[in-house]
């Protein structure tokens, strides 16, 4: 029953029925031809896709018997044409070429007896060759479609693998950037205010140098994995801000992040987290950060300003550079640079279909 539910099988059954109707209208049915011969011409067509070689052999044999024992018509070898159309899908070359050519030659020879070499043999062979060529062309197109589907599958799998690598890289960047920044800031504070012996101070200096070097190497490594795919949700922005606040970041007021639509919330959280981490890393404990959120039906605009102007490292960092690329791909933007009041600002515009909301600062 599963086989009979297949769409192609139903199509083959329908083809066999249509051929039977065509032969009946053409006068091939009894008493002109024996029932066994007509059945041998029609019934195997229902299995032509599964057994193309056997079907062609049986249909050709039945058709030849019908052509040689009755007054033949050109319509009589229509079943052979359908079988020839299917035989190029056979796996063995001997079946595709040998059996196909033998069948066409046999039909042509049988038609010569009653129709002559031109109207009989030449016409029959020409029509058989055309049917075979059409089937070969169809088989070539089917192979091309299968190859295209395979390539598309391979491309999809490669893209998924690249996205998984990028997701891992971004999670690693988020975690290392936050935790390493907190460690470096705390060590710098200890170095600045702690009463340390020279040996202890040297140990702290070594720890700071190792931490900065490790963070730089991680950023350089992760830079090679960057692409334009959507990033996965990172750590909750509330937890990030709480951890940074404990390390010395001062928020002027609670950011109104709850107004941001859910469809862009993950990206907005990453922008706020990255800007807050950079503010603390470049300016140290006591830096004041102000977060403004403006929501409109078309976009979300996030403005972050800190009151000190710590000199950023040369070149764009992996975090902001990756976010800038993502926003550009979505039609948004991200700008970072000195603010008018002497501090540092990050302005991000995220396109969306948000509900209108009152702008907050």
For each residue, the residues with C-beta under 8 A, 3 or more apart:
1: 4 5
2: 5 6
3: 6 9
4: 1 9 10
5: 1 2 9 10
6: 2 3 9 10
7: 10 11
8: 11 12 49
9: 3 4 5 6 12 13 46 49
10: 4 5 6 7 13 14
11: 7 8 14 15
12: 8 9 15 16 45 46 47 48 49
13: 9 10 16 17 46
14: 10 11 17 18
15: 11 12 18 19 45 46 82
16: 12 13 19 20 42 43 45 46
17: 13 14 20 21
18: 14 15 21 22
19: 15 16 22 23 41 42 45 78 79 82
20: 16 17 23 24 38 42
21: 17 18 24 25
22: 18 19 25 26 75 78
23: 19 20 26 28 29 38 41 42 75 76 78 79
24: 20 21 27 28 29
25: 21 22
26: 22 23 73 75 76
27: 24 32 73
28: 23 24 32 33 38 66 70 73 75 76
29: 23 24 32 33 38
30: 33 34 35 38
31:
32: 27 28 29 70 71
33: 28 29 30 37 38 66 69 70
34: 30 37 38 66 69
35: 30 38 39
36: 39 40 62
37: 33 34 40 41 62 65 66 69
38: 20 23 28 29 30 33 34 35 41 42 62 66
39: 35 36 42 43 62
40: 36 37 43 44 58 59 61 62 65
41: 19 23 37 38 44 59 62 63 66 79
42: 16 19 20 23 38 39 45 79
43: 16 39 40 46
44: 40 41 47 48 54 55 58 59 83
45: 12 15 16 19 42 48 55 59 79 82 83
46: 9 12 13 15 16 43
47: 12 44 50 51 54 55
48: 12 44 45 51 52 55 56 82 83 86
49: 8 9 12 52 86 89
50: 47
51: 47 48 54 55
52: 48 49 55 56 83 86 87 89 90 95
53: 56 57 87 90 92 95 99
54: 44 47 51 57 58
55: 44 45 47 48 51 52 58 59 83 86
56: 48 52 53 59 60 80 83 84 86 87 95 99 100 103
57: 53 54 60 61 99 103
58: 40 44 54 55 61 62
59: 40 41 44 45 55 56 62 63 79 80 82 83
60: 56 57 63 64 80 83 103 106 107
61: 40 57 58 64 65
62: 36 37 38 39 40 41 58 59 65 66 79
63: 41 59 60 66 67 76 77 79 80 107 110
64: 60 61 67 68 106 107 110
65: 37 40 61 62 68 69
66: 28 33 34 37 38 41 62 63 69 70 72 76
67: 63 64 70 72 76 77 107 110 111 113 114
68: 64 65 110 113
69: 33 34 37 65 66
70: 28 32 33 66 67 76
71: 32 114
72: 66 67 76 110 111 113 114 115
73: 26 27 28 76
74: 77 111 115 123 124
75: 22 23 26 28 78
76: 23 26 28 63 66 67 70 72 73
77: 63 67 74 80 81 107 111 124 127 128
78: 19 22 23 75 81 82
79: 19 23 41 42 45 59 62 63 82 83
80: 56 59 60 63 77 83 84 103 107 128
81: 77 78 84 85 127 128 131
82: 15 19 45 48 59 78 79 85 86 131
83: 44 45 48 52 55 56 59 60 79 80 86 87 103
84: 56 80 81 87 100 103 104 128 131 132 135
85: 81 82 88 131 132 134 135 138
86: 48 49 52 55 56 82 83 89 135
87: 52 53 56 83 84 90 95 96 99 100 103 132 135
88: 85 96 100 132 135 136 138 139
89: 49 52 86 135 139 142
90: 52 53 87 95 96 99
91: 95
92: 53 95 96
93: 96 97 98
94: 97 98 99
95: 52 53 56 87 90 91 92 98 99 100
96: 87 88 90 92 93 99 100 136
97: 93 94 100 101
98: 93 94 95 101 102
99: 53 56 57 87 90 94 95 96 102 103
100: 56 84 87 88 95 96 97 103 104 132
101: 97 98 104 105
102: 98 99 105 106
103: 56 57 60 80 83 84 87 99 100 106 107 128
104: 84 100 101 107 108 124 125 128 129 132
105: 101 102 108 109 125
106: 60 64 102 103 109 110
107: 60 63 64 67 77 80 103 104 110 111 124 125 128
108: 104 105 111 112 120 121 122 124 125 128
109: 105 106 112 113 121
110: 63 64 67 68 72 106 107 113 124
111: 67 72 74 77 107 108 114 115 120 121 123 124
112: 108 109 115 116 117 120 121
113: 67 68 72 109 110 120
114: 67 71 72 111 120
115: 72 74 111 112 119 120 121 123 124
116: 112 119 120 121
117: 112 120 121 122
118: 121 122 123
119: 115 116 122 123
120: 108 111 112 113 114 115 116 117 123 124
121: 108 109 111 112 115 116 117 118 124 125
122: 108 117 118 119 125 126
123: 74 111 115 118 119 120 126 127
124: 74 77 104 107 108 110 111 115 120 121 127 128
125: 104 105 107 108 121 122 128 129
126: 122 123 129 130
127: 77 81 123 124 130 131
128: 77 80 81 84 103 104 107 108 124 125 131 132
129: 104 125 126 132 133
130: 126 127 133 134
131: 81 82 84 85 127 128 134 135
132: 84 85 87 88 100 104 128 129 135 136
133: 129 130 136 137
134: 85 130 131 137 138
135: 84 85 86 87 88 89 131 132 138 139
136: 88 96 132 133 139 140
137: 133 134 140 141
138: 85 88 134 135 141 142
139: 88 89 135 136 142 143
140: 136 137 143 144
141: 137 138 144 145
142: 89 138 139 145 146
143: 139 140 146 147
144: 140 141 147 148
145: 141 142 148 149
146: 142 143 149 150
147: 143 144 150 151
148: 144 145 151 152
149: 145 146 152 153
150: 146 147 153 154
151: 147 148 154 155
152: 148 149 155 156
153: 149 150 156 157
154: 150 151 157 158
155: 151 152 158 159
156: 152 153 159 160
157: 153 154 160 161
158: 154 155 161 162
159: 155 156 162 163 229
160: 156 157 163 164
161: 157 158 164 165
162: 158 159 165 166 227 229
163: 159 160 166 167 227 229
164: 160 161 167 168
165: 161 162 168 169 225
166: 162 163 169 170 225 226 227 229 231
167: 163 164 170 171 231 232
168: 164 165 171 172
169: 165 166 172 173 222 225 226
170: 166 167 173 174 222 231 232 234 322
171: 167 168 174 175 232 234
172: 168 169 175 176 218 222
173: 169 170 176 177 218 219 222 318 319
174: 170 171 177 178 234 235 270 273 319
175: 171 172 178 179 235
176: 172 173 179 180 214 215 218
177: 173 174 180 181 215 274 277 319
178: 174 175 181 182 235 240 243 244 273 277
179: 175 176 182 183
180: 176 177 183 184 211 214 215
181: 177 178 184 185 215 244 247 277 280 281
182: 178 179 185 186 243 244 246 247
183: 179 180 186 187 211
184: 180 181 187 188 208 211 212 215 281
185: 181 182 188 189 247 248 280 281 284 285
186: 182 183 189 190 247
187: 183 184 190 191 204 207 208 211
188: 184 185 191 192 208 284
189: 185 186 192 193 248 284 285
190: 186 187 193 194 196 204
191: 187 188 194 196 201 204 205 208
192: 188 189
193: 189 190
194: 190 191
195:
196: 190 191 200 201 204
197: 200 201
198: 201 202
199: 202 203
200: 196 197 203 204
201: 191 196 197 198 204 205
202: 198 199 205 206
203: 199 200 206 207
204: 187 190 191 196 200 201 207 208
205: 191 201 202 208 209
206: 202 203 209 210
207: 187 203 204 210 211
208: 184 187 188 191 204 205 211 212
209: 205 206 212 213
210: 206 207 213 214
211: 180 183 184 187 207 208 214 215
212: 184 208 209 215 216
213: 209 210 216 217
214: 176 180 210 211 217 218
215: 176 177 180 181 184 211 212 218 219
216: 212 213 219 220
217: 213 214 220 221
218: 172 173 176 214 215 221 222
219: 173 215 216 222 223 317 318
220: 216 217 223 224
221: 217 218 224 225
222: 169 170 172 173 218 219 225 226 318
223: 219 220 226 318 321
224: 220 221
225: 165 166 169 221 222
226: 166 169 222 223 318 321 322 325
227: 162 163 166
228: 325 326 329
229: 159 162 163 166
230: 326
231: 166 167 170 234 266 267 270 322 326
232: 167 170 171 266
233: 266 269
234: 170 171 174 231 266 269 270 273
235: 174 175 178 239 240 273
236: 239 240 269
237: 240 241 257 269 272 273
238: 241 242
239: 235 236 242 243
240: 178 235 236 237 243 244 272 273 276 277
241: 237 238 244 245 249 251 255 272 273 276
242: 238 239 245 246
243: 178 182 239 240 246 247
244: 178 181 182 240 241 247 248 249 276 277 280
245: 241 242 248 249 250 251
246: 182 242 243
247: 181 182 185 186 243 244 280 285
248: 185 189 244 245 280 284 285 286 287
249: 241 244 245 276 279 280 285 287 289
250: 245 286 287 288 289
251: 241 245 254 255 288 289 290 291
252: 288 289 290
253: 290 291
254: 251
255: 241 251 272 291 293
256: 259 293 360
257: 237 260 265 268 269 272 291 293
258:
259: 256 293 295 357 358 360
260: 257 264 265 268 293 295 300 354
261: 264 265 295 300 352 353 354 355
262: 265
263: 352 353 354
264: 260 261 267 268 300 350 352 354
265: 257 260 261 262 268 269
266: 231 232 233 234 269 270
267: 231 264 270 271 323 326 327 350
268: 257 260 264 265 271 272 300 302 348 350
269: 233 234 236 237 257 265 266 272 273
270: 174 231 234 266 267 273 274 319 323
271: 267 268 274 275 302 304 323 334 346 348 350
272: 237 240 241 255 257 268 269 275 276 291 302 304
273: 174 178 234 235 237 240 241 269 270 276 277
274: 177 270 271 277 278 319 320 323
275: 271 272 278 279 289 304 320 336 346
276: 240 241 244 249 272 273 279 280 289 304
277: 177 178 181 240 244 273 274 280 281 319
278: 274 275 281 282 312 317 319 320 346
279: 249 275 276 282 283 287 289 304 306 310 344
280: 181 185 244 247 248 249 276 277 283 284 285 287
281: 181 184 185 277 278 310
282: 278 279 310 311 312 344
283: 279 280 286 287 306 308 309 310
284: 185 188 189 248 280 287 310
285: 185 189 247 248 249 280
286: 248 250 283
287: 248 249 250 279 280 283 284 306 307 308 310
288: 250 251 252 306 307 308
289: 249 250 251 252 275 276 279 304 305 306
290: 251 252 253 304 305 306 361
291: 251 253 255 257 272 302 303 304
292: 302 303 304 305 359 360 361
293: 255 256 257 259 260 300 301 302 303 359 360
294: 300 301 302 303 359 360
295: 259 260 261 300 301 354 355 356 357 359
296: 299 300 301 354 356 357
297: 353 354 355 356
298: 351 352 353 354
299: 296 332 349 350 351 352 354
300: 260 261 264 268 293 294 295 296 349 350 352 354
301: 293 294 295 296 347 348 349 350
302: 268 271 272 291 292 293 294 346 347 348 350
303: 291 292 293 294 345 346 347 361
304: 271 272 275 276 279 289 290 291 292 345 346 347
305: 289 290 292 339 341 343 344 345
306: 279 283 287 288 289 290 343 344
307: 287 288 341 342 343
308: 283 287 288 343 344
309: 283 338 342 343 344
310: 279 281 282 283 284 287 344
311: 282
312: 278 282 317 344
313: 317
314:
315:
316: 320 321 324
317: 219 278 312 313 320 321
318: 173 219 222 223 226 321 322
319: 173 174 177 270 274 277 278 322 323
320: 274 275 278 316 317 323 324 334 336 346
321: 223 226 316 317 318 324 325
322: 170 226 231 318 319 325 326
323: 267 270 271 274 319 320 326 327 334 348
324: 316 320 321 327 328 333 334
325: 226 228 321 322 328 329
326: 228 230 231 267 322 323 329 330
327: 267 323 324 330 332 333 334 348 349 350
328: 324 325 331 332 333
329: 228 325 326
330: 326 327 350 351
331: 328 351
332: 299 327 328 348 349 350 351
333: 324 327 328 347 348 349
334: 271 320 323 324 327 346 347 348 349
335: 345 346 347 348
336: 275 320 344 345 346 347
337: 344 345
338: 309 342 343 344 345
339: 305 342 343 344 345
340:
341: 305 307
342: 307 309 338 339
343: 305 306 307 308 309 338 339
344: 279 282 305 306 308 309 310 312 336 337 338 339
345: 303 304 305 335 336 337 338 339
346: 271 275 278 302 303 304 320 334 335 336
347: 301 302 303 304 333 334 335 336
348: 268 271 301 302 323 327 332 333 334 335
349: 299 300 301 327 332 333 334
350: 264 267 268 271 299 300 301 302 327 330 332
351: 298 299 330 331 332
352: 261 263 264 298 299 300
353: 261 263 297 298
354: 260 261 263 264 295 296 297 298 299 300 357
355: 261 295 297
356: 295 296 297
357: 259 295 296 354
358: 259
359: 292 293 294 295
360: 256 259 292 293 294
361: 290 292 303
